[in-house]
């Protein structure tokens, strides 16, 4: 049997472990008597387990849970029959209060280790743990008889685990999904096959409002509506709460779920929903939080942190359909939002009108978030308070630079990724802002995801005593661009593999993984000069660190 010299682990051998920590993807973390780190999917902190080593690297091992020798006091019986097979809920066997503690620790660890901040998360707000999702996307396959079926992807694979229902999905979804697959099977619609690239139907995408209205989107490889003539009539006869039926066209050989274009087959242009006393229109491609109950509480906290006063100008970057900004902007507050998805901007403008706002006090523009600050200044003259709710990758350097120069007295940062949140807060604290308050919200119970809201306030400076000029281009942005500093990556690699790696090696592996680094960070000084390349064992260790920090 092959033995890894660095970890002293042998593949296909067994180890007994005390699990001391967990990862957001649901793996328990333990150390062998020799100090080797082993990740075991399905193990929980507090478990004592026996694991079979199925993979070894220079920095760690991966084990398969073979026996639960002593269960954690936080372990409960999972109430989902597909637990352990489906890749959706990694914490179904974890007590709810333990999951809350884990998520608070996840945020605090990121703030401290990645951001180098003293800020601490004040707590995690929780709500319903079942049937909270108002949106679900189901991959489609064919069963042994050729009938269409749906389910969810197994952990770290594209193998579909068939499922009649899910504890997280809206309670109305199973009946609609069953009707869709039955009707399309009768029409001899074929499921898309990733291997061959053949087939028409890739996914079924469902959305629901709190009033019970449903939107059905069929993700297909061809936008020709002819195969679906009369389908909407058949579906609504079975499921009268369905208010619209769409095709979303994705003809690419890719893992990306949705294409850019939607074709309406029948029904309303948008669903209508209510949050924080405001009415919103939501189109199929608009960003909208999947957990309405907790989104309402999150937005209320964001609005309380923002606290715009009458006469203030509120900037909402990554505004989506305008939900957060419209919830936070009270009477007399001028609102400017920027969003890159055209349909979402249209929804935002309609939502502003629905909620009694006019162009005199509310504008939404189509464009990159980095352009939003200047566009807001052109529209309303200044920025007093800024709201940002970026995707998982966090703020780009251009957006960070614009925020640092915008002059806002407060910035409220809403994040779905603690690692990139911590990175961005460190950058903003390098300027005139200080992170004052932090609170987390569990919008995704039973999973490793958590939303965080942070208030940053601008420090008071007496211009008569001191004048500071701050230029972001003078900073080494590569230290923060991808979830952790180079020093933190080096420290992790040394601690877990005993290897020392250079900035050059880290930047080479980042580029290999498609991550941007400083423009000259790993380029040779001349075309004919030779440059050392990262050895394979160090590449593995660096990739392990990048995975740990949520970068890849």
Buried (B, 14 or more C-beta within 10 A) or exposed (E): EEEBEBBBBBBEBEBBBBBEBBBBBBBBBBBBEEEBBBBBBBBBBBBBBBBBBEBBBBBBBBBBBBEBEEBBEBBBEBEBEBBBBBBBBBBBBBBBEBBBBBBBBBBBBBBBBBBBBEBEBEEBBBBEBBBBBBBBBBBBBBEEEEBBBBBBBBBEEEEBBEBEBBBBBBEBBBEBBBBBBBBBBEEEBBBBEBEEEEBBBBBBBBBBBBEEBBBBBBBBBEBEBEBBEEBBEBBBEBBEBBBBBBBBBBEEEEEEEBBEEBBBBBBEBBBBBEBBEBBBBBBBBBBBBBBBBBBBBBBBBBBBBBBBEEEBBBBBBBBBBBBBBBBBBBEEBBBBBBBBBEBBBBBBBBBBEBBEBEEEBBBBBBEBBBBBBBBBBEBBEEBBBBBBBBEEBBBBBEBBBBBBBBBBBBBBBBBBBBBBBBBBBBBBBBBBBBBEBBBBBBBBBBBBBBBBBBBBBBEEEEEEEEEEEEEBEEBEBBBBBBBBBBEBBBBBBBEBBBBEBBBBBBBBBBBEBEBBBBEEBBBEEEEEEEEEEBEEBBBBBBBBBBBBBBBB
